Amino acid sequence: MSQFKIQPPPNTISFHSFNSDWVMRITADRRIEVNEGVDVSEAAQKVLDAMQTMLDVWLERAVLVEREACAKLCESLSMQQEIDVRDQCAAAIRARGQT
């Protein structure tokens, strides 16, 4: 077995499975290639699964960033009432999704 891998062409997006070489790739000239011996439907499903995992992580990060921005806004408000609710407001926002 060779130690060297053939490099994909420049500007190519390659999708790999955990236990094998690439399964599908998109080339700079807009071609979609499926590796030899890989079923097209299987390759497409692996790509969709990988993309869903990435989207889930990005979405969770975006939610946390937005939640923290809202909490900081609460903390920065001037006190308009007899009772200071800024800290409670910020804590309630940060606690969302923790249950």
C-alpha positions in Angstrom: 0.0 0.0 0.0 1.4 3.4 -1.0 1.9 6.1 1.6 1.0 8.8 -0.9 -2.5 9.9 -1.8 -3.4 11.3 -5.1 -4.3 15.0 -4.5 -7.6 16.2 -6.0 -7.5 18.9 -8.6 -7.4 22.5 -7.2 -10.6 24.1 -6.2 -12.3 20.7 -5.6 -14.6 19.9 -2.6 -14.2 16.3 -1.6 -16.4 14.4 0.8 -14.9 11.4 2.6 -16.4 8.6 4.7 -14.8 7.7 8.0 -13.2 4.5 6.9 -12.4 5.0 3.2 -11.2 7.4 0.6 -13.4 10.1 -0.9 -16.9 9.2 -1.9 -18.0 12.2 -3.8 -16.4 15.5 -5.0 -17.4 18.6 -6.8 -14.9 20.0 -9.2 -14.0 23.6 -10.2 -15.7 23.0 -13.5 -19.0 22.0 -11.7 -18.8 18.3 -12.2 -19.9 15.9 -9.5 -17.8 12.8 -9.3 -18.5 9.6 -7.4 -15.6 7.4 -6.5 -15.4 4.0 -8.3 -17.2 1.3 -6.4 -19.4 3.7 -4.4 -23.1 3.7 -5.1 -24.4 7.1 -6.2 -27.3 7.1 -3.7 -25.0 6.0 -0.9 -22.5 8.8 -1.7 -25.3 11.4 -1.8 -26.6 10.2 1.5 -23.2 10.4 3.1 -22.7 14.0 1.8 -26.2 15.0 3.1 -25.4 13.4 6.5 -22.1 15.2 6.8 -23.7 18.5 5.8 -26.5 18.1 8.3 -24.0 17.6 11.1 -22.1 20.7 10.1 -25.4 22.7 9.8 -26.5 21.5 13.3 -23.2 22.7 14.8 -23.3 26.1 13.0 -26.9 26.6 14.0 -26.2 25.8 17.7 -23.3 28.3 17.7 -25.5 31.0 16.0 -28.2 30.5 18.6 -25.7 30.8 21.5 -24.1 33.9 20.0 -27.6 35.5 19.5 -28.7 34.5 23.0 -25.6 36.1 24.5 -26.1 39.3 22.5 -29.6 39.6 23.9 -28.5 38.9 27.4 -25.8 41.6 27.1 -28.4 44.0 25.8 -30.5 43.4 28.9 -27.5 44.1 31.1 -26.8 47.3 29.4 -30.3 48.8 29.7 -30.8 51.7 32.1 -33.0 51.0 35.1 -36.5 52.2 34.3 -38.4 50.6 37.2 -38.2 50.5 41.0 -36.9 46.9 40.8 -33.7 46.3 38.8 -34.6 43.3 36.5 -31.6 43.5 34.2 -29.7 40.6 35.8 -32.8 38.4 35.9 -33.6 39.2 32.2 -30.0 38.3 31.2 -30.0 35.1 33.2 -33.4 34.1 31.8 -32.1 34.5 28.2 -28.8 32.6 28.9 -30.8 29.8 30.6 -33.0 29.2 27.5 -32.3 25.9 26.0 -30.7 24.5 29.2 -33.7 22.5 30.2 
